[in-house]
Amino acid sequence: MKVEVALRDVILSDYATKNNVNTSALTQSQIRDIILGAEITPPSQQRQQIAEIEKQAKEASQLTAVTTRTTNVHGDELIVTTTSPFEQKASGSKTDWRERAKSAANLFL
């Protein structure tokens, strides 16, 4: 039993010196993971990684304006600027429903 306690103390002190962490600040689950050999990152690195992920998510949510130039049936040129992804989705033709209705009517039930 004394050997196990001594080995635990050696492992924890080695981890503490490598990662500049006080052993009394570690939780029981962290101590268990360290003793079993799991890769544990210091809390400061975890906070840094969380901050980087949040920054990337914030950058991804930035609005981008897209200007679209189209020509209608009458030859009029339309210029539309959209900012939301919902507005940027491609829309189908208004005559699509006719083709689908004909196809559905030809189905044998």
C-alpha positions in Angstrom: 0.0 0.0 0.0 2.9 2.4 0.8 4.4 1.7 -2.6 1.1 2.6 -4.4 0.9 5.9 -2.5 4.5 6.7 -3.2 4.1 5.9 -6.9 0.9 8.1 -7.0 2.8 11.0 -5.4 5.7 10.6 -7.9 3.3 10.6 -10.9 1.4 13.6 -9.7 4.5 15.6 -8.8 6.0 14.8 -12.2 2.7 16.0 -13.9 2.7 19.1 -11.7 6.2 20.1 -12.6 5.7 19.5 -16.3 2.5 21.5 -16.5 3.2 24.1 -13.8 0.1 23.1 -11.8 -0.3 22.7 -8.1 -1.2 19.1 -7.2 -3.8 20.2 -4.6 -5.7 22.0 -7.4 -6.4 18.8 -9.3 -9.8 17.1 -8.9 -10.1 13.4 -8.1 -11.2 12.6 -11.7 -8.1 14.4 -13.0 -5.8 12.6 -10.6 -7.4 9.2 -11.7 -6.9 10.1 -15.3 -3.3 11.2 -14.8 -2.4 8.0 -12.9 -4.1 5.8 -15.6 -2.1 7.6 -18.3 -4.8 9.6 -20.0 -3.7 12.7 -21.8 -4.7 15.7 -19.7 -4.2 19.3 -20.8 -3.6 21.9 -18.2 -6.6 24.2 -17.4 -4.9 27.2 -19.0 -4.5 25.4 -22.3 -8.1 24.2 -22.1 -9.3 27.8 -21.6 -7.2 28.9 -24.6 -8.6 26.1 -26.8 -12.2 27.1 -25.8 -11.5 30.7 -26.6 -10.1 29.8 -30.0 -13.2 27.7 -30.8 -15.5 30.5 -29.7 -13.6 32.9 -31.8 -13.9 30.7 -34.9 -17.7 30.3 -34.2 -18.1 34.0 -34.0 -16.2 34.6 -37.2 -18.4 31.9 -38.9 -21.5 33.7 -37.8 -20.5 37.0 -39.4 -22.9 38.3 -42.0 -21.6 38.4 -45.6 -23.4 40.5 -48.2 -23.9 38.8 -51.5 -25.0 40.8 -54.6 -26.9 38.9 -57.2 -27.6 40.1 -60.7 -30.5 38.4 -62.6 -32.6 39.1 -65.7 -36.3 38.4 -65.7 -38.6 37.3 -68.5 -39.2 40.8 -69.7 -35.4 41.5 -70.0 -35.3 43.7 -66.9 -32.0 43.4 -65.0 -32.5 43.0 -61.2 -29.7 43.6 -58.7 -30.4 42.2 -55.2 -28.1 42.3 -52.2 -28.7 39.7 -49.5 -27.1 39.1 -46.1 -28.8 36.1 -44.5 -28.2 32.5 -45.7 -31.9 32.0 -46.0 -32.1 34.7 -48.6 -29.2 33.3 -50.5 -30.8 29.9 -51.2 -31.6 29.1 -54.8 -35.2 29.0 -55.6 -36.9 26.8 -58.1 -39.0 27.8 -61.0 -42.6 28.5 -60.6 -43.5 26.0 -63.3 -41.9 23.1 -61.3 -45.3 22.3 -59.7 -46.8 21.6 -63.1 -44.2 19.0 -64.0 -44.5 17.4 -60.6 -48.3 17.3 -60.8 -48.1 15.6 -64.2 -45.7 13.1 -63.0 -47.8 12.3 -59.9 -50.9 11.9 -62.1 -49.1 9.3 -64.2 -48.3 7.2 -61.2 -50.1 3.8 -61.1 -51.6 3.1 -57.7 
